[in-house]
Amino acid sequence: MTLSTARPGLADSSTPPKVTYRVRRGKGRYTLTVLAFLLPSAIPLTLFVLGPMVAAAWISLQKWNLLAPMSFVGFDNYAKLLTDTTTRDVFLHTVYYIAGYLPLVYIGGLALALALNAALKGRAFLRGIYFLPVVTSWIVVALVWRWLLNPSNGIVNSTLAVFGIDGPGWWTDPVWAMPSIIIASAWKDLGFVMVILLAGLQAINPDMYEAAKIDGAGWWRRLVSVTLPLLSPSTFFVFVISLINGFQVFDQVYAMTGGGPNGASEVVVQQIYDLTFRYGAAGEASALSWILFIVILAITLIQVRGQKRWVNYE
Amino acid sequence: MKRNVIATVGMLGIAALALSACAAPAADEGPVTITYTNFISNDGNEDNLQTIVDAFEKENPDITVEVTTLPYGDYGTALQTDLAAGTVSDVFDIEFSNYASYQANGVLAPLTVANPEAYRQSLLEAYSTDGTSYALPSSFSDVVLYYNADLFDAAGVDYPTNDWTWADEKAAAEKLTNQAAGVWGDHQPISFYEYYKALAQNGGQFLNADKTAVAFNTPEGLAAAEWLVNKSGTVMPTIEQGQGTPDFDTNLFKDGKLAMLHTGIWVFGAVADVPFNWNIAVEPGNTVQASAVFSNAIGVSATSEHIAAATKWAEFLTSSDTMVQTRLDAGWELPPISDEAQLASYLDKGAPANRKAVFDSLDGIALPPVVAAGQAEMQDIMGQELVEAQAGRKTVQEALNSAEERINAVIGG
């Protein structure tokens, strides 16, 4: 009985008697069915995500260099990390990355989505092209960008030189290392953001634009007053995913700068990696993983709470 | 009940250890398979390693060796993961810089070496702690000064000799550098490894006597750092020009655009076919002649179930005649043996002509500073600070001050 009230959708269906009969008789079977559908993702989730998370929580309370047996140290690792300037630096570098990456990838992805939403010749082909970097390995992309941004003979600086501009040292310069990573990351993820926003754009009722046009709204006014508000659920999704991924940025840093020069682009996950595999401090690394998890969780919750203020569900 | 089981297992373990140690020379274990994970054969020497495996299996029909080969770049991570998970191979490669920490953490089984006289004693001792061997040296190599004889001829500069000092190298490098033509006089990486060696060449010490603090922030240490850093942009390309990226230096040398190159003898093969005359000399020192010697070693896992068989393989791989011949024929670094007569054939295995310099370099050895904890951080910090000075973001003195403070914080514990 509780089930049928909790799920009004079923009661509204075209054959109500049959459905209520099924639900009443097969409460246990319904649970089983749900479980059966959940298992294929629940098993790997438990084995490869939840299990390691619990294990990491345990390891974070230990001193462990991977070689000798662990020894329990309580919250010492957390205390050490929270007072360590390196922790502050790697979080600042990560926030710097997100602050540069997110606007760039969103505005770029939006521009592409708008362009490829129009009735353009060969747009299916173009959509495929822009999506290609998304499915390319980060190692490949990082090598290509390292080459493009090579300070002495890369294409970017060579092109700048034609216009008489002395290009920066890019990944060899502490000031430009993070911008180099941001540019490469935004380029790689443009296609992903584009696809999400394209789907959102196509869900917008064309009548809205018709009505706005009749009221005399120009291209810019339609973008700001019709497109962006109606696209806000997709935008919200892009922001949440990008922030979660942004805090976990690693591959491109590892492959492009290794966190250098002199730690200028060292981000949180790179530090977790270094602590574990280079500095023999797996306990501290696990504690840092949990701190990162809590930060991401908090920010995601704030976003979900805050969405009421700006996200319109039609 | 549970306690009894643990006690029994413990007793059995001790008994097994004692038995295997006694029975090492004649292991009567029946047919066993041991696993060996390595990086030393990666990238070109896989067949040579297989030759040694085949010879060992022929001599020991009851032992099968299962080989896994990993690239050097991934090896350290893989080994640590295996050690942490308890899935490590019976026999595995280690490097000298990791030996101290692996030994201290009880990862390596103490070895009963059947024929210790076969090894070059300094190398065997490098992998011994309190008189017990915990790993066996598998090869060694050193760093020498390569030079492009054609560029020297064209510039009218005398070839390097074993008696050269930094001053001779600097004078030659300046004459040989022709930036307009893209030709550079010298290349030496600006790194931890080059710095501890330059420090020794200038009579300095990296660490204090009890290894709790650095000892390089002295006039000798400053001169050694300046020796490296001041090459950049004068006789050596800058970071912006690509210096410091993998294989940059060897490629520049192979292109005939570099007159002198400081690198290891492991590059012999890579530069063998260049269209110009080249040779090597002992690396110049300043007040002292000191060369860097690198060695790899083979360890047996302390948790291995076949320590006797594993030790037998480790010893064969590091001292058998098959290994010596295979390594010498292939130019696969140098076998770690004491028999100079066997090594003599290395001298006439082709270019470079002055292979004697490889052995002359051993007269003065600069061993890397090793600390029990914080080794990787120490190396990283030193490299980072030297690069700060190279890029001109700090003076050399500022970089040394900063390196001293940061490294002491890591190793002073």
Chai-1 contact restraints between the chains, C-beta under 6 A:
chainA,res_idxA,chainB,res_idxB,connection_type,confidence,min_distance_angstrom,max_distance_angstrom,comment,restraint_id
A,L66,B,Q80,contact,1.0,0.0,6.0,A-B,restraint_1
A,L66,B,A84,contact,1.0,0.0,6.0,A-B,restraint_2
A,L67,B,L83,contact,1.0,0.0,6.0,A-B,restraint_3
A,L67,B,N105,contact,1.0,0.0,6.0,A-B,restraint_4
A,L67,B,V107,contact,1.0,0.0,6.0,A-B,restraint_5
A,A68,B,N105,contact,1.0,0.0,6.0,A-B,restraint_6
A,P151,B,E240,contact,1.0,0.0,6.0,A-B,restraint_7
A,S152,B,E240,contact,1.0,0.0,6.0,A-B,restraint_8
A,S152,B,Q241,contact,1.0,0.0,6.0,A-B,restraint_9
A,S152,B,G242,contact,1.0,0.0,6.0,A-B,restraint_10
A,G169,B,E240,contact,1.0,0.0,6.0,A-B,restraint_11
A,T172,B,I239,contact,1.0,0.0,6.0,A-B,restraint_12
A,T172,B,E240,contact,1.0,0.0,6.0,A-B,restraint_13
A,N262,B,Q384,contact,1.0,0.0,6.0,A-B,restraint_14
A,N262,B,E388,contact,1.0,0.0,6.0,A-B,restraint_15
A,F277,B,T77,contact,1.0,0.0,6.0,A-B,restraint_16
A,F277,B,Q80,contact,1.0,0.0,6.0,A-B,restraint_17
A,R278,B,A376,contact,1.0,0.0,6.0,A-B,restraint_18
A,Y279,B,A376,contact,1.0,0.0,6.0,A-B,restraint_19
A,Y279,B,E377,contact,1.0,0.0,6.0,A-B,restraint_20
